[in-house]
Amino acid sequence: TKHPTIILPITQTNIQSNMITKNDNNSNNMNSSILYQLPNEIHPQIVDYLDIADAIHYQNTCKHLKDAVHLDLLHHASPALDQKLQKFHAIGDYHTGDVIRRWIVIDSLLFSSQVHTVLFTCSYKDQGWGNRKGNVYITEISSSSSYNNNDDYTEDDDTFIGSKIIAQSDTAEHTISFLSLKFKPKPGFRYAICYKVGGGGGHELHIVDPKLKSFVSSQRSVKFANILYDYDSCQSSFVINLIRAVLDEAGETLDKNASSDYRVMSRRFSSLFQSIGLDLENRQHLEDARAVLEEYERFKKIN
């Protein structure tokens, strides 16, 4: 797990019995709630054990928990895969169509140490008639193992030895339908998106609009990262260096208690950064923005 284990006398019953209500008359009970008594660093540990839907409900209980957990949706879980996540069409071979085949290996994730859940979504369908056989899968394999050059998942092939299917779609319909598969990444493991078309002849699998997103625990970094990657700003070293220069200048302005002229120059950028939730006169905000740039550099090196 990402956090050291801390054992507390908490049960689902007493947590539920102390959940904060919207009744203004219960303000005293609200303040004495067991959730308020817990240190802030405990809440992310609790959320680690929850499914993402329950984790979102937990953090949305009140502002206190929202600030402590702050899960947010990162639009590009692995920007290096964006070029591979394109419309996909496969035709099943008569004899080998029932073999599960690997499509995309998920080698690295942005903010990997802060990811709660990875979400793969797409729309998919089969050939539109006859028997339905197509499926989409998420597989997990130890990082100490390696995928070989053979993309097939069969009992006679060592490609997926040590791996397992951790998420699976319903069988593809004749008409287009939405698919959402999720998994919680674990340290020391790698993941892949796989598929099966179907054997016997005439089977096809169509996948459109595939996306890989993630829920990340971060207050401001995710919004900033979404803007950078949504508009491909990270593809330009000029943009990255310009942002870094603005952040450095803002930091120097705070450190030096600079003159009014120097602050005026900094404020010219302030309104622009405030539009994405970053206050250049707030040290924590500057640190969060720098964390995004550092994560970008780390991700670029390993990809």
Contacts in CASP RR format, 6 or more apart in sequence:
PFRMAT RR
TARGET T0000
AUTHOR 0000-0000-0000
METHOD contacts of the structure
MODEL  1
TKHPTIILPITQTNIQSNMITKNDNNSNNMNSSILYQLPNEIHPQIVDYL
DIADAIHYQNTCKHLKDAVHLDLLHHASPALDQKLQKFHAIGDYHTGDVI
RRWIVIDSLLFSSQVHTVLFTCSYKDQGWGNRKGNVYITEISSSSSYNNN
DDYTEDDDTFIGSKIIAQSDTAEHTISFLSLKFKPKPGFRYAICYKVGGG
GGHELHIVDPKLKSFVSSQRSVKFANILYDYDSCQSSFVINLIRAVLDEA
GETLDKNASSDYRVMSRRFSSLFQSIGLDLENRQHLEDARAVLEEYERFK
KIN
1 45 0 8 1.000
1 48 0 8 1.000
2 44 0 8 1.000
2 48 0 8 1.000
2 113 0 8 1.000
2 114 0 8 1.000
3 41 0 8 1.000
3 44 0 8 1.000
3 45 0 8 1.000
3 48 0 8 1.000
5 45 0 8 1.000
6 42 0 8 1.000
6 45 0 8 1.000
8 38 0 8 1.000
8 42 0 8 1.000
10 34 0 8 1.000
10 46 0 8 1.000
14 34 0 8 1.000
15 34 0 8 1.000
15 35 0 8 1.000
18 33 0 8 1.000
18 34 0 8 1.000
18 35 0 8 1.000
19 33 0 8 1.000
19 35 0 8 1.000
19 61 0 8 1.000
20 30 0 8 1.000
20 33 0 8 1.000
20 35 0 8 1.000
20 36 0 8 1.000
20 61 0 8 1.000
20 62 0 8 1.000
21 29 0 8 1.000
21 30 0 8 1.000
30 36 0 8 1.000
35 43 0 8 1.000
35 61 0 8 1.000
35 62 0 8 1.000
35 64 0 8 1.000
35 65 0 8 1.000
36 64 0 8 1.000
40 67 0 8 1.000
40 68 0 8 1.000
43 58 0 8 1.000
43 59 0 8 1.000
43 65 0 8 1.000
43 68 0 8 1.000
43 69 0 8 1.000
44 68 0 8 1.000
44 69 0 8 1.000
44 217 0 8 1.000
46 58 0 8 1.000
47 55 0 8 1.000
47 58 0 8 1.000
47 59 0 8 1.000
47 69 0 8 1.000
47 71 0 8 1.000
47 116 0 8 1.000
47 217 0 8 1.000
48 116 0 8 1.000
50 58 0 8 1.000
51 117 0 8 1.000
52 71 0 8 1.000
52 116 0 8 1.000
52 117 0 8 1.000
52 119 0 8 1.000
52 182 0 8 1.000
52 215 0 8 1.000
55 69 0 8 1.000
55 71 0 8 1.000
55 116 0 8 1.000
55 117 0 8 1.000
55 215 0 8 1.000
56 71 0 8 1.000
56 215 0 8 1.000
58 65 0 8 1.000
58 69 0 8 1.000
59 65 0 8 1.000
59 66 0 8 1.000
59 68 0 8 1.000
59 69 0 8 1.000
59 70 0 8 1.000
59 71 0 8 1.000
60 66 0 8 1.000
67 219 0 8 1.000
69 217 0 8 1.000
70 217 0 8 1.000
70 218 0 8 1.000
70 219 0 8 1.000
71 116 0 8 1.000
71 215 0 8 1.000
71 216 0 8 1.000
71 217 0 8 1.000
72 215 0 8 1.000
72 216 0 8 1.000
72 217 0 8 1.000
72 218 0 8 1.000
72 219 0 8 1.000
72 222 0 8 1.000
72 223 0 8 1.000
73 213 0 8 1.000
73 214 0 8 1.000
73 215 0 8 1.000
73 216 0 8 1.000
73 222 0 8 1.000
74 110 0 8 1.000
74 111 0 8 1.000
74 213 0 8 1.000
74 214 0 8 1.000
74 215 0 8 1.000
74 216 0 8 1.000
74 222 0 8 1.000
74 225 0 8 1.000
74 226 0 8 1.000
75 211 0 8 1.000
75 213 0 8 1.000
75 226 0 8 1.000
75 229 0 8 1.000
75 230 0 8 1.000
76 82 0 8 1.000
76 110 0 8 1.000
76 212 0 8 1.000
76 213 0 8 1.000
76 225 0 8 1.000
76 226 0 8 1.000
76 229 0 8 1.000
76 230 0 8 1.000
77 106 0 8 1.000
77 109 0 8 1.000
77 110 0 8 1.000
77 115 0 8 1.000
77 118 0 8 1.000
77 119 0 8 1.000
77 212 0 8 1.000
77 213 0 8 1.000
77 214 0 8 1.000
78 106 0 8 1.000
78 107 0 8 1.000
78 108 0 8 1.000
78 109 0 8 1.000
78 110 0 8 1.000
78 212 0 8 1.000
79 110 0 8 1.000
79 229 0 8 1.000
79 234 0 8 1.000
79 299 0 8 1.000
80 107 0 8 1.000
80 108 0 8 1.000
80 299 0 8 1.000
80 303 0 8 1.000
81 104 0 8 1.000
81 106 0 8 1.000
81 212 0 8 1.000
84 104 0 8 1.000
85 104 0 8 1.000
85 210 0 8 1.000
85 211 0 8 1.000
85 212 0 8 1.000
86 210 0 8 1.000
87 206 0 8 1.000
87 207 0 8 1.000
87 208 0 8 1.000
87 209 0 8 1.000
87 210 0 8 1.000
88 103 0 8 1.000
88 195 0 8 1.000
88 205 0 8 1.000
88 206 0 8 1.000
88 207 0 8 1.000
88 208 0 8 1.000
88 210 0 8 1.000
89 204 0 8 1.000
89 205 0 8 1.000
89 206 0 8 1.000
89 207 0 8 1.000
90 101 0 8 1.000
90 195 0 8 1.000
90 197 0 8 1.000
90 204 0 8 1.000
90 205 0 8 1.000
91 197 0 8 1.000
91 202 0 8 1.000
91 203 0 8 1.000
91 204 0 8 1.000
92 197 0 8 1.000
92 198 0 8 1.000
92 199 0 8 1.000
92 200 0 8 1.000
92 201 0 8 1.000
92 202 0 8 1.000
92 203 0 8 1.000
92 204 0 8 1.000
92 205 0 8 1.000
93 199 0 8 1.000
93 201 0 8 1.000
94 199 0 8 1.000
94 200 0 8 1.000
94 201 0 8 1.000
95 199 0 8 1.000
95 200 0 8 1.000
96 152 0 8 1.000
96 199 0 8 1.000
97 196 0 8 1.000
97 197 0 8 1.000
97 198 0 8 1.000
97 199 0 8 1.000
97 200 0 8 1.000
97 201 0 8 1.000
97 203 0 8 1.000
98 133 0 8 1.000
98 196 0 8 1.000
98 198 0 8 1.000
98 199 0 8 1.000
99 152 0 8 1.000
99 153 0 8 1.000
99 154 0 8 1.000
99 196 0 8 1.000
100 135 0 8 1.000
100 137 0 8 1.000
100 152 0 8 1.000
100 153 0 8 1.000
100 154 0 8 1.000
100 165 0 8 1.000
100 194 0 8 1.000
100 195 0 8 1.000
100 196 0 8 1.000
101 151 0 8 1.000
101 152 0 8 1.000
101 153 0 8 1.000
101 194 0 8 1.000
101 195 0 8 1.000
101 196 0 8 1.000
102 139 0 8 1.000
102 147 0 8 1.000
102 151 0 8 1.000
102 152 0 8 1.000
102 153 0 8 1.000
102 159 0 8 1.000
102 192 0 8 1.000
102 193 0 8 1.000
102 194 0 8 1.000
103 192 0 8 1.000
103 193 0 8 1.000
103 194 0 8 1.000
103 195 0 8 1.000
104 192 0 8 1.000
104 193 0 8 1.000
105 147 0 8 1.000
105 190 0 8 1.000
105 191 0 8 1.000
105 192 0 8 1.000
106 118 0 8 1.000
106 190 0 8 1.000
106 191 0 8 1.000
106 192 0 8 1.000
106 193 0 8 1.000
106 212 0 8 1.000
107 190 0 8 1.000
107 302 0 8 1.000
107 303 0 8 1.000
108 299 0 8 1.000
108 302 0 8 1.000
108 303 0 8 1.000
109 115 0 8 1.000
109 118 0 8 1.000
109 185 0 8 1.000
109 214 0 8 1.000
110 214 0 8 1.000
110 216 0 8 1.000
110 225 0 8 1.000
110 295 0 8 1.000
110 299 0 8 1.000
111 214 0 8 1.000
111 216 0 8 1.000
111 218 0 8 1.000
111 221 0 8 1.000
111 222 0 8 1.000
111 225 0 8 1.000
111 295 0 8 1.000
112 185 0 8 1.000
114 216 0 8 1.000
114 217 0 8 1.000
114 218 0 8 1.000
115 185 0 8 1.000
115 214 0 8 1.000
115 215 0 8 1.000
115 216 0 8 1.000
116 184 0 8 1.000
116 214 0 8 1.000
116 215 0 8 1.000
116 216 0 8 1.000
116 217 0 8 1.000
117 182 0 8 1.000
117 183 0 8 1.000
117 184 0 8 1.000
117 214 0 8 1.000
117 215 0 8 1.000
118 182 0 8 1.000
118 183 0 8 1.000
118 184 0 8 1.000
118 185 0 8 1.000
118 191 0 8 1.000
118 212 0 8 1.000
118 213 0 8 1.000
118 214 0 8 1.000
119 180 0 8 1.000
119 181 0 8 1.000
119 182 0 8 1.000
119 212 0 8 1.000
119 213 0 8 1.000
119 214 0 8 1.000
119 215 0 8 1.000
120 138 0 8 1.000
120 167 0 8 1.000
120 179 0 8 1.000
120 180 0 8 1.000
120 181 0 8 1.000
120 182 0 8 1.000
120 193 0 8 1.000
120 210 0 8 1.000
120 211 0 8 1.000
120 212 0 8 1.000
121 178 0 8 1.000
121 179 0 8 1.000
121 180 0 8 1.000
121 181 0 8 1.000
121 209 0 8 1.000
121 210 0 8 1.000
121 211 0 8 1.000
121 213 0 8 1.000
122 136 0 8 1.000
122 178 0 8 1.000
122 179 0 8 1.000
122 207 0 8 1.000
122 208 0 8 1.000
122 209 0 8 1.000
122 210 0 8 1.000
122 211 0 8 1.000
123 176 0 8 1.000
123 177 0 8 1.000
123 178 0 8 1.000
123 179 0 8 1.000
123 207 0 8 1.000
123 208 0 8 1.000
123 209 0 8 1.000
124 136 0 8 1.000
124 169 0 8 1.000
124 172 0 8 1.000
124 176 0 8 1.000
124 177 0 8 1.000
124 179 0 8 1.000
124 205 0 8 1.000
124 206 0 8 1.000
124 207 0 8 1.000
124 208 0 8 1.000
125 172 0 8 1.000
125 173 0 8 1.000
125 174 0 8 1.000
125 175 0 8 1.000
125 176 0 8 1.000
125 177 0 8 1.000
125 205 0 8 1.000
125 206 0 8 1.000
126 132 0 8 1.000
126 133 0 8 1.000
126 134 0 8 1.000
126 172 0 8 1.000
126 173 0 8 1.000
126 174 0 8 1.000
126 203 0 8 1.000
126 204 0 8 1.000
126 205 0 8 1.000
126 206 0 8 1.000
127 174 0 8 1.000
127 202 0 8 1.000
127 203 0 8 1.000
127 204 0 8 1.000
128 174 0 8 1.000
128 175 0 8 1.000
128 204 0 8 1.000
129 174 0 8 1.000
130 174 0 8 1.000
131 203 0 8 1.000
132 171 0 8 1.000
132 172 0 8 1.000
132 173 0 8 1.000
132 174 0 8 1.000
133 171 0 8 1.000
133 172 0 8 1.000
133 196 0 8 1.000
133 197 0 8 1.000
133 198 0 8 1.000
133 199 0 8 1.000
133 203 0 8 1.000
134 171 0 8 1.000
134 172 0 8 1.000
134 195 0 8 1.000
134 196 0 8 1.000
134 197 0 8 1.000
134 198 0 8 1.000
134 203 0 8 1.000
134 205 0 8 1.000
135 168 0 8 1.000
135 169 0 8 1.000
135 170 0 8 1.000
135 171 0 8 1.000
135 172 0 8 1.000
135 195 0 8 1.000
135 196 0 8 1.000
136 168 0 8 1.000
136 169 0 8 1.000
136 172 0 8 1.000
136 179 0 8 1.000
136 181 0 8 1.000
136 193 0 8 1.000
136 194 0 8 1.000
136 195 0 8 1.000
136 207 0 8 1.000
137 165 0 8 1.000
137 167 0 8 1.000
137 168 0 8 1.000
137 169 0 8 1.000
137 181 0 8 1.000
137 193 0 8 1.000
137 194 0 8 1.000
137 195 0 8 1.000
137 196 0 8 1.000
138 165 0 8 1.000
138 166 0 8 1.000
138 167 0 8 1.000
138 168 0 8 1.000
138 181 0 8 1.000
138 183 0 8 1.000
138 191 0 8 1.000
138 192 0 8 1.000
138 193 0 8 1.000
138 194 0 8 1.000
139 153 0 8 1.000
139 160 0 8 1.000
139 163 0 8 1.000
139 164 0 8 1.000
139 165 0 8 1.000
139 166 0 8 1.000
139 191 0 8 1.000
139 192 0 8 1.000
139 194 0 8 1.000
140 163 0 8 1.000
140 164 0 8 1.000
140 166 0 8 1.000
140 183 0 8 1.000
140 186 0 8 1.000
140 189 0 8 1.000
140 190 0 8 1.000
140 191 0 8 1.000
141 147 0 8 1.000
141 160 0 8 1.000
141 162 0 8 1.000
141 163 0 8 1.000
141 189 0 8 1.000
141 190 0 8 1.000
141 191 0 8 1.000
141 192 0 8 1.000
142 162 0 8 1.000
142 163 0 8 1.000
142 188 0 8 1.000
142 189 0 8 1.000
142 190 0 8 1.000
143 188 0 8 1.000
143 189 0 8 1.000
143 190 0 8 1.000
144 188 0 8 1.000
145 161 0 8 1.000
145 162 0 8 1.000
145 163 0 8 1.000
147 159 0 8 1.000
147 160 0 8 1.000
147 190 0 8 1.000
147 192 0 8 1.000
148 158 0 8 1.000
148 159 0 8 1.000
150 157 0 8 1.000
150 159 0 8 1.000
151 159 0 8 1.000
152 159 0 8 1.000
153 159 0 8 1.000
153 160 0 8 1.000
153 194 0 8 1.000
163 192 0 8 1.000
165 194 0 8 1.000
166 183 0 8 1.000
166 191 0 8 1.000
167 181 0 8 1.000
167 182 0 8 1.000
167 183 0 8 1.000
168 181 0 8 1.000
169 179 0 8 1.000
169 181 0 8 1.000
172 205 0 8 1.000
176 206 0 8 1.000
176 208 0 8 1.000
183 191 0 8 1.000
185 191 0 8 1.000
193 210 0 8 1.000
195 205 0 8 1.000
195 207 0 8 1.000
196 205 0 8 1.000
197 203 0 8 1.000
197 204 0 8 1.000
197 205 0 8 1.000
198 205 0 8 1.000
216 222 0 8 1.000
218 288 0 8 1.000
218 291 0 8 1.000
219 288 0 8 1.000
220 277 0 8 1.000
220 278 0 8 1.000
220 285 0 8 1.000
220 288 0 8 1.000
220 289 0 8 1.000
221 288 0 8 1.000
221 289 0 8 1.000
221 291 0 8 1.000
221 292 0 8 1.000
221 295 0 8 1.000
223 276 0 8 1.000
223 277 0 8 1.000
224 276 0 8 1.000
224 277 0 8 1.000
224 278 0 8 1.000
224 288 0 8 1.000
224 289 0 8 1.000
224 292 0 8 1.000
225 292 0 8 1.000
225 295 0 8 1.000
225 296 0 8 1.000
227 233 0 8 1.000
227 276 0 8 1.000
228 234 0 8 1.000
228 292 0 8 1.000
228 296 0 8 1.000
233 239 0 8 1.000
233 240 0 8 1.000
234 240 0 8 1.000
234 296 0 8 1.000
240 293 0 8 1.000
240 296 0 8 1.000
243 289 0 8 1.000
243 293 0 8 1.000
244 290 0 8 1.000
244 293 0 8 1.000
246 269 0 8 1.000
246 273 0 8 1.000
246 280 0 8 1.000
247 280 0 8 1.000
247 286 0 8 1.000
247 289 0 8 1.000
247 290 0 8 1.000
247 293 0 8 1.000
249 265 0 8 1.000
249 266 0 8 1.000
249 269 0 8 1.000
250 266 0 8 1.000
250 269 0 8 1.000
250 280 0 8 1.000
250 281 0 8 1.000
250 286 0 8 1.000
251 280 0 8 1.000
251 283 0 8 1.000
251 286 0 8 1.000
252 258 0 8 1.000
253 262 0 8 1.000
253 263 0 8 1.000
253 266 0 8 1.000
253 280 0 8 1.000
253 281 0 8 1.000
254 281 0 8 1.000
254 283 0 8 1.000
254 286 0 8 1.000
256 262 0 8 1.000
258 266 0 8 1.000
266 280 0 8 1.000
266 281 0 8 1.000
269 280 0 8 1.000
270 279 0 8 1.000
270 280 0 8 1.000
270 281 0 8 1.000
273 279 0 8 1.000
273 280 0 8 1.000
273 289 0 8 1.000
274 280 0 8 1.000
277 285 0 8 1.000
278 285 0 8 1.000
278 286 0 8 1.000
278 288 0 8 1.000
278 289 0 8 1.000
279 285 0 8 1.000
280 286 0 8 1.000
END
